[in-house]
Amino acid sequence: MSSEQLVLGGGGGGGGGVSAGAGAVGEPAGAAGSRDEALEIERLKELLLVHLDMITQQQDLIMARDRQIKALKSEKEAVSIQNKHFRRFHTRTRCVWTSVCVLSHRAHMCTCM
């Protein structure tokens, strides 16, 4: 075989000769390409799995924060209702707003009732 045939991959003995661009010495010409493709496919599969895992973690985090937001909104509503009742009571009884009064209302011992 001449040096030109080696470089161009054209061997005289039929198909499947050794090309100069093959990955390993003595490897058939098409094997290096299919091995590279298989490695690329495997790498892309791993990358896809990593992204799916990250999406799942983010989804779990979003759901946990949504639950926390709902709980905080519910707590805020309860405190708002308590505050509204507290203000209505003090408006009717003409209670003097002092820190002692506010603290004693929390303990249900206000003397202004």
Buried (B, 14 or more C-beta within 10 A) or exposed (E): EEEEEBEEEEBEEEEEBBBEEBEEEEEBBEEBEEEEEEEEEEEEEEEEEEEEEEEEEEEEEEEEEEEEEEEEEEEEEEEEEEEEEBEEBBEEEEBEEEEEBEEBBEEEEBEBE
